[in-house]
């Protein structure tokens, strides 16, 4: 700890700044990983929409597992 930022409550509380510096790269890694997952999901939906046959099979499978929503799934 620096003299400018002494220990809070005699050291029982920790300084938030180092924790933020530690968490920042972790958050960036998670965000990047989720972007890759998101791209794969988008690619899957593009494939499903690529033809009426594929879309029909998707809708049939959704019906078989009990998805009864009127909202367009893809």
C-alpha positions as CSV (number, residue, x, y, z in Angstrom):
1,X,0.0,0.0,0.0
2,X,1.2,3.5,-0.7
3,X,1.3,6.3,1.8
4,X,-1.4,8.0,-0.2
5,X,-3.8,5.1,0.2
6,X,-3.3,3.7,3.7
7,X,-5.0,0.4,4.8
8,X,-8.7,0.8,5.5
9,X,-9.9,-0.3,8.9
10,X,-6.5,-1.3,10.0
11,X,-6.1,-3.7,7.1
12,X,-9.4,-5.5,7.4
13,X,-10.6,-4.0,4.1
14,X,-8.6,-4.4,1.0
15,X,-7.9,-1.9,-1.7
16,X,-10.3,-2.2,-4.5
17,X,-7.9,-0.9,-7.2
18,X,-5.7,-4.0,-7.4
19,X,-8.7,-6.2,-7.5
20,X,-10.1,-4.2,-10.5
21,X,-6.8,-4.5,-12.3
22,X,-6.9,-8.2,-11.7
23,X,-10.5,-8.6,-12.9
24,X,-10.1,-6.5,-16.0
25,X,-8.1,-9.0,-18.1
26,X,-10.4,-11.8,-16.9
27,X,-13.4,-9.9,-18.1
28,X,-11.8,-9.2,-21.4
29,X,-11.0,-12.9,-21.9
30,X,-14.6,-13.8,-21.1
31,X,-15.9,-11.2,-23.5
32,X,-13.7,-12.5,-26.3
33,X,-14.7,-16.1,-25.7
34,X,-18.4,-15.1,-25.7
35,X,-17.9,-13.3,-29.0
36,X,-16.6,-16.6,-30.6
37,X,-19.6,-18.5,-29.2
38,X,-22.0,-15.9,-30.5
39,X,-20.4,-16.1,-34.0
40,X,-20.9,-19.9,-33.9
41,X,-24.5,-19.5,-32.9
42,X,-25.1,-16.9,-35.6
43,X,-23.5,-19.3,-38.1
44,X,-25.8,-22.1,-37.0
45,X,-28.9,-19.9,-37.5
46,X,-27.7,-18.8,-41.0
47,X,-27.3,-22.5,-41.9
48,X,-30.8,-23.3,-40.6
49,X,-32.2,-20.5,-42.6
50,X,-30.2,-21.4,-45.7
51,X,-33.0,-23.6,-47.2
52,X,-36.7,-24.4,-46.7
53,X,-35.8,-28.1,-46.1
54,X,-33.3,-27.3,-43.3
55,X,-35.8,-24.8,-41.8
56,X,-38.6,-27.5,-41.9
57,X,-36.4,-30.1,-40.2
58,X,-35.5,-27.5,-37.5
59,X,-39.2,-26.7,-36.9
60,X,-40.1,-30.4,-36.8
61,X,-37.4,-31.1,-34.2
62,X,-38.6,-28.0,-32.1
63,X,-42.2,-29.4,-32.3
64,X,-41.0,-32.9,-31.2
65,X,-39.3,-31.6,-28.1
66,X,-42.4,-29.5,-27.2
67,X,-41.5,-26.0,-28.2
68,X,-45.0,-24.6,-29.0
69,X,-44.1,-20.9,-29.2
70,X,-45.6,-18.9,-32.0
71,X,-42.5,-16.8,-32.1
72,X,-40.2,-17.6,-35.0
73,X,-37.3,-19.5,-33.6
74,X,-34.8,-18.7,-36.3
